[in-house]
Amino acid sequence: MLINFEKEFVYIRPTKVGSTSFMHFLTNNDHASDFINYQGFRSNGKIAYYKDNTRLDPYGYAHATAKKIKQAVSEELFNSYAKVTSVRNPYTQVLSSFLFHRVRLKRLLSYKHLGDFAKHAISKPKKVLKLFVLSSQLKSLWYEYIKSVTPYSSWIELDGKLICDDYIRIEYFDDDLKIFCSKYGYEFKNIERLNVNKKNTDEVYDRFLDKKSIEIIKSKHRNIFDKFDYQPPNE
């Protein structure tokens, strides 16, 4: 979540949609050295946001949903400010999220992080169990995951409808960034793409995104598919 009081917009940040680069752009265009920092919350009077750090953000405001943001700020501000978000092809987003949990588990189980794993197992046993389940490469667990996972479109919906005015698509990042800059008075510049996963290949897509998976994902992200012409990456 980021609020720009000067340009009057709220940035809603779903998970695993390639939002890191855009957040970096927004926060480095507003005098980063002037920010005050308190337990992950940062502000310089013009903008305010939460850093993407679970330990410093126990209530999840960095990736707060539209509903949660509306409850946290005044209704007048939320209704009057423009809403901006990042979006991504739901097929690759869901797969990225699934594989991300596998990577987290491998990292925790490494010798270097065994202490962290033990702490997690004691303090958050359900979360650790979930990581074990999601780390499996069995197709049946992949199916269960895509059936149960919350669609990222719910971050940017109210009453079942998309509520954002501007969308930054990861697949057309530069084009959408130019439009955003023109509308909100930023100087456009090419920026480094951060946290980009380059490991997903056609082989990975073919392995997971079969006909059954495609139908499940499509049914759960209907609002995104209705607005954007996203297709399976392996077609």
C-alpha positions as a Markdown table, in Angstrom:
| # | Residue | x | y | z |
|---|---|---|---|---|
| 1 | Met | 0.0 | 0.0 | 0.0 |
| 2 | Leu | 1.2 | 3.5 | -0.8 |
| 3 | Ile | -0.7 | 6.8 | -0.6 |
| 4 | Asn | 0.4 | 9.9 | -2.5 |
| 5 | Phe | -1.3 | 12.9 | -0.8 |
| 6 | Glu | 0.2 | 15.3 | -3.3 |
| 7 | Lys | -1.0 | 13.5 | -6.5 |
| 8 | Glu | -4.0 | 12.0 | -4.8 |
| 9 | Phe | -3.8 | 8.4 | -5.5 |
| 10 | Val | -3.7 | 5.1 | -3.6 |
| 11 | Tyr | -1.5 | 2.3 | -4.9 |
| 12 | Ile | -3.0 | -1.1 | -4.0 |
| 13 | Arg | -0.4 | -3.9 | -4.2 |
| 14 | Pro | -1.4 | -7.5 | -4.7 |
| 15 | Thr | 1.1 | -10.2 | -4.1 |
| 16 | Lys | 3.3 | -11.8 | -6.9 |
| 17 | Val | 2.3 | -9.3 | -9.6 |
| 18 | Gly | 5.7 | -7.8 | -10.2 |
| 19 | Ser | 5.0 | -4.7 | -8.1 |
| 20 | Thr | 8.5 | -4.2 | -6.6 |
| 21 | Ser | 9.8 | -2.2 | -9.6 |
| 22 | Phe | 6.8 | 0.1 | -9.6 |
| 23 | Met | 7.1 | 0.7 | -5.8 |
| 24 | His | 10.8 | 1.5 | -6.3 |
| 25 | Phe | 9.8 | 4.0 | -9.0 |
| 26 | Leu | 7.2 | 5.7 | -6.8 |
| 27 | Thr | 9.3 | 5.9 | -3.6 |
| 28 | Asn | 12.5 | 7.1 | -5.3 |
| 29 | Asn | 10.7 | 9.9 | -7.1 |
| 30 | Asp | 9.7 | 11.6 | -3.8 |
| 31 | His | 12.9 | 12.6 | -2.0 |
| 32 | Ala | 13.7 | 9.2 | -0.5 |
| 33 | Ser | 16.3 | 10.8 | 1.9 |
| 34 | Asp | 13.5 | 12.8 | 3.6 |
| 35 | Phe | 11.5 | 9.8 | 4.8 |
| 36 | Ile | 11.0 | 9.1 | 8.4 |
| 37 | Asn | 10.8 | 5.4 | 9.2 |
| 38 | Tyr | 9.0 | 3.7 | 12.1 |
| 39 | Gln | 8.7 | -0.1 | 12.2 |
| 40 | Gly | 8.3 | -0.4 | 8.5 |
| 41 | Phe | 6.0 | 2.6 | 8.0 |
| 42 | Arg | 7.6 | 5.4 | 6.0 |
| 43 | Ser | 6.4 | 8.9 | 5.2 |
| 44 | Asn | 7.8 | 12.2 | 4.1 |
| 45 | Gly | 4.6 | 14.2 | 4.2 |
| 46 | Lys | 3.9 | 13.7 | 0.5 |
| 47 | Ile | 3.6 | 10.0 | 0.4 |
| 48 | Ala | 3.2 | 7.2 | 3.0 |
| 49 | Tyr | 3.7 | 3.5 | 2.6 |
| 50 | Tyr | 4.7 | 0.3 | 4.3 |
| 51 | Lys | 7.9 | -1.5 | 3.4 |
| 52 | Asp | 7.5 | -5.1 | 2.2 |
| 53 | Asn | 8.8 | -6.8 | 5.3 |
| 54 | Thr | 6.6 | -9.3 | 7.2 |
| 55 | Arg | 8.5 | -8.9 | 10.5 |
| 56 | Leu | 8.0 | -5.1 | 10.5 |
| 57 | Asp | 4.5 | -5.2 | 9.0 |
| 58 | Pro | 2.6 | -7.9 | 11.1 |
| 59 | Tyr | -0.8 | -6.6 | 10.0 |
| 60 | Gly | 0.0 | -6.9 | 6.3 |
| 61 | Tyr | -0.4 | -3.3 | 5.2 |
| 62 | Ala | 2.3 | -3.5 | 2.5 |
| 63 | His | 0.0 | -5.8 | 0.6 |
| 64 | Ala | -3.3 | -4.6 | 2.0 |
| 65 | Thr | -6.5 | -5.2 | 0.1 |
| 66 | Ala | -8.8 | -2.4 | -1.1 |
| 67 | Lys | -11.2 | -3.3 | 1.6 |
| 68 | Lys | -8.5 | -3.1 | 4.3 |
| 69 | Ile | -7.2 | 0.2 | 3.0 |
| 70 | Lys | -10.7 | 1.7 | 3.0 |
| 71 | Gln | -11.1 | 0.7 | 6.6 |
| 72 | Ala | -7.7 | 2.1 | 7.6 |
| 73 | Val | -8.0 | 5.6 | 6.0 |
| 74 | Ser | -10.9 | 8.0 | 5.9 |
| 75 | Glu | -13.8 | 7.0 | 3.6 |
| 76 | Glu | -13.6 | 10.5 | 2.0 |
| 77 | Leu | -9.9 | 10.0 | 1.1 |
| 78 | Phe | -10.4 | 6.5 | -0.3 |
| 79 | Asn | -13.4 | 7.5 | -2.4 |
| 80 | Ser | -11.9 | 10.7 | -3.8 |
| 81 | Tyr | -8.4 | 9.5 | -4.5 |
| 82 | Ala | -7.6 | 7.6 | -7.7 |
| 83 | Lys | -6.8 | 3.9 | -7.2 |
| 84 | Val | -3.7 | 2.4 | -9.0 |
| 85 | Thr | -2.6 | -1.2 | -9.0 |
| 86 | Ser | -0.3 | -3.7 | -10.7 |
| 87 | Val | -1.7 | -6.7 | -12.5 |
| 88 | Arg | -0.3 | -9.8 | -14.2 |
| 89 | Asn | -1.5 | -12.8 | -16.2 |
| 90 | Pro | -3.3 | -14.9 | -13.6 |
| 91 | Tyr | -1.9 | -18.1 | -15.0 |
| 92 | Thr | 1.7 | -17.0 | -14.4 |
| 93 | Gln | 0.8 | -15.3 | -11.2 |
| 94 | Val | -0.7 | -18.3 | -9.6 |
| 95 | Leu | 2.1 | -20.6 | -10.7 |
| 96 | Ser | 4.7 | -18.0 | -9.4 |
| 97 | Ser | 3.0 | -18.0 | -6.0 |
| 98 | Phe | 2.9 | -21.8 | -5.9 |
| 99 | Leu | 6.6 | -22.1 | -6.8 |
| 100 | Phe | 7.5 | -19.3 | -4.4 |
| 101 | His | 6.4 | -21.3 | -1.4 |
| 102 | Arg | 8.6 | -24.2 | -2.6 |
| 103 | Val | 11.6 | -21.9 | -2.7 |
| 104 | Arg | 10.8 | -20.6 | 0.8 |
| 105 | Leu | 10.7 | -24.1 | 2.2 |
| 106 | Lys | 14.0 | -25.1 | 0.6 |
| 107 | Arg | 15.6 | -21.9 | 2.0 |
| 108 | Leu | 14.3 | -22.7 | 5.5 |
| 109 | Leu | 15.5 | -26.3 | 5.4 |
| 110 | Ser | 19.0 | -25.3 | 4.3 |
| 111 | Tyr | 21.7 | -25.7 | 7.0 |
| 112 | Lys | 22.1 | -21.9 | 7.2 |
| 113 | His | 18.5 | -21.3 | 8.0 |
| 114 | Leu | 17.6 | -24.4 | 10.2 |
| 115 | Gly | 17.4 | -22.1 | 13.3 |
| 116 | Asp | 14.8 | -20.0 | 11.5 |
| 117 | Phe | 12.9 | -23.1 | 10.5 |
| 118 | Ala | 12.8 | -24.4 | 14.1 |
| 119 | Lys | 11.4 | -21.1 | 15.3 |
| 120 | His | 8.7 | -21.1 | 12.6 |
| 121 | Ala | 7.8 | -24.7 | 13.4 |
| 122 | Ile | 7.2 | -23.8 | 17.0 |
| 123 | Ser | 5.6 | -20.4 | 16.7 |
| 124 | Lys | 3.6 | -21.0 | 13.5 |
| 125 | Pro | 3.1 | -24.8 | 13.0 |
| 126 | Lys | 0.1 | -24.3 | 10.5 |
| 127 | Lys | 2.2 | -22.0 | 8.3 |
| 128 | Val | 5.1 | -24.5 | 8.2 |
| 129 | Leu | 2.7 | -27.3 | 7.4 |
| 130 | Lys | 1.3 | -25.2 | 4.5 |
| 131 | Leu | 4.8 | -24.7 | 3.2 |
| 132 | Phe | 5.4 | -28.5 | 3.3 |
| 133 | Val | 2.2 | -29.1 | 1.4 |
| 134 | Leu | 2.9 | -26.4 | -1.2 |
| 135 | Ser | 6.5 | -27.5 | -1.7 |
| 136 | Ser | 5.4 | -30.8 | -3.2 |
| 137 | Gln | 5.6 | -31.2 | -6.9 |
| 138 | Leu | 2.7 | -33.6 | -7.0 |
| 139 | Lys | 0.1 | -32.6 | -9.5 |
| 140 | Ser | -2.8 | -33.4 | -7.1 |
| 141 | Leu | -1.5 | -30.8 | -4.6 |
| 142 | Trp | -1.1 | -28.2 | -7.4 |
| 143 | Tyr | -4.8 | -28.7 | -8.2 |
| 144 | Glu | -5.7 | -28.3 | -4.5 |
| 145 | Tyr | -3.6 | -25.2 | -4.3 |
| 146 | Ile | -5.2 | -23.4 | -7.3 |
| 147 | Lys | -8.7 | -24.4 | -6.0 |
| 148 | Ser | -8.1 | -22.9 | -2.5 |
| 149 | Val | -5.8 | -20.0 | -3.2 |
| 150 | Thr | -7.4 | -16.5 | -2.9 |
| 151 | Pro | -7.4 | -14.9 | -6.4 |
| 152 | Tyr | -5.2 | -11.7 | -6.5 |
| 153 | Ser | -8.2 | -9.9 | -8.1 |
| 154 | Ser | -9.8 | -9.8 | -4.6 |
| 155 | Trp | -7.1 | -7.3 | -3.6 |
| 156 | Ile | -8.6 | -4.7 | -6.0 |
| 157 | Glu | -12.3 | -5.5 | -5.7 |
| 158 | Leu | -15.2 | -4.2 | -3.7 |
| 159 | Asp | -18.5 | -5.9 | -3.8 |
| 160 | Gly | -17.1 | -8.2 | -6.5 |
| 161 | Lys | -16.2 | -5.4 | -8.9 |
| 162 | Leu | -12.7 | -4.1 | -9.9 |
| 163 | Ile | -12.3 | -0.6 | -8.5 |
| 164 | Cys | -9.0 | 0.7 | -9.9 |
| 165 | Asp | -8.6 | 3.6 | -12.3 |
| 166 | Asp | -5.1 | 2.7 | -13.5 |
| 167 | Tyr | -3.4 | -0.6 | -14.1 |
| 168 | Ile | 0.3 | -1.3 | -14.5 |
| 169 | Arg | 0.6 | -4.6 | -16.4 |
| 170 | Ile | 3.8 | -6.4 | -15.8 |
| 171 | Glu | 3.8 | -7.7 | -19.4 |
| 172 | Tyr | 3.5 | -4.1 | -20.7 |
| 173 | Phe | 5.3 | -2.3 | -17.9 |
| 174 | Asp | 7.0 | 0.4 | -19.9 |
| 175 | Asp | 3.9 | 1.3 | -21.9 |
| 176 | Asp | 1.7 | 1.5 | -18.9 |
| 177 | Leu | 4.3 | 3.4 | -16.9 |
| 178 | Lys | 4.5 | 6.1 | -19.6 |
| 179 | Ile | 0.7 | 6.5 | -19.5 |
| 180 | Phe | 0.8 | 6.7 | -15.7 |
| 181 | Cys | 3.7 | 9.3 | -15.7 |
| 182 | Ser | 1.8 | 11.4 | -18.2 |
| 183 | Lys | -1.4 | 11.4 | -16.1 |
| 184 | Tyr | 0.2 | 12.0 | -12.7 |
| 185 | Gly | 3.0 | 14.3 | -13.6 |
| 186 | Tyr | 6.0 | 12.0 | -13.2 |
| 187 | Glu | 9.1 | 12.1 | -15.5 |
| 188 | Phe | 9.2 | 8.8 | -17.3 |
| 189 | Lys | 12.5 | 6.9 | -17.2 |
| 190 | Asn | 13.5 | 3.3 | -17.9 |
| 191 | Ile | 13.9 | 1.6 | -14.6 |
| 192 | Glu | 15.5 | -1.7 | -13.6 |
| 193 | Arg | 13.1 | -4.6 | -13.3 |
| 194 | Leu | 13.4 | -6.0 | -9.8 |
| 195 | Asn | 12.5 | -9.4 | -8.4 |
| 196 | Val | 11.9 | -10.9 | -11.9 |
| 197 | Asn | 11.7 | -14.7 | -11.9 |
| 198 | Lys | 13.5 | -15.9 | -15.0 |
| 199 | Lys | 13.3 | -19.6 | -14.1 |
| 200 | Asn | 9.8 | -20.3 | -15.4 |
| 201 | Thr | 10.1 | -21.9 | -18.8 |
| 202 | Asp | 7.8 | -23.5 | -21.4 |
| 203 | Glu | 8.6 | -26.8 | -19.8 |
| 204 | Val | 7.3 | -25.6 | -16.4 |
| 205 | Tyr | 4.2 | -24.1 | -17.9 |
| 206 | Asp | 3.4 | -27.3 | -19.8 |
| 207 | Arg | 3.9 | -29.3 | -16.6 |
| 208 | Phe | 1.4 | -27.3 | -14.5 |
| 209 | Leu | -0.9 | -25.4 | -16.8 |
| 210 | Asp | -2.9 | -28.2 | -18.3 |
| 211 | Lys | -6.5 | -27.9 | -19.4 |
| 212 | Lys | -7.9 | -28.6 | -15.9 |
| 213 | Ser | -5.6 | -26.0 | -14.3 |
| 214 | Ile | -6.4 | -23.4 | -16.9 |
| 215 | Glu | -10.2 | -23.8 | -16.3 |
| 216 | Ile | -9.9 | -23.5 | -12.6 |
| 217 | Ile | -7.7 | -20.4 | -12.7 |
| 218 | Lys | -9.9 | -18.8 | -15.3 |
| 219 | Ser | -13.0 | -19.3 | -13.2 |
| 220 | Lys | -11.4 | -17.8 | -10.1 |
| 221 | His | -10.0 | -14.7 | -11.9 |
| 222 | Arg | -13.0 | -13.9 | -14.1 |
| 223 | Asn | -12.9 | -10.1 | -13.5 |
| 224 | Ile | -9.2 | -9.9 | -14.6 |
| 225 | Phe | -9.9 | -12.0 | -17.7 |
| 226 | Asp | -13.0 | -9.9 | -18.6 |
| 227 | Lys | -10.9 | -6.7 | -18.5 |
| 228 | Phe | -7.6 | -8.0 | -20.0 |
| 229 | Asp | -7.1 | -10.4 | -22.9 |
| 230 | Tyr | -4.8 | -12.7 | -21.0 |
| 231 | Gln | -4.0 | -16.2 | -22.4 |
| 232 | Pro | -2.1 | -19.2 | -21.1 |
| 233 | Pro | 1.6 | -18.6 | -21.7 |
| 234 | Asn | 2.1 | -22.1 | -23.1 |
| 235 | Glu | -0.5 | -21.6 | -25.9 |
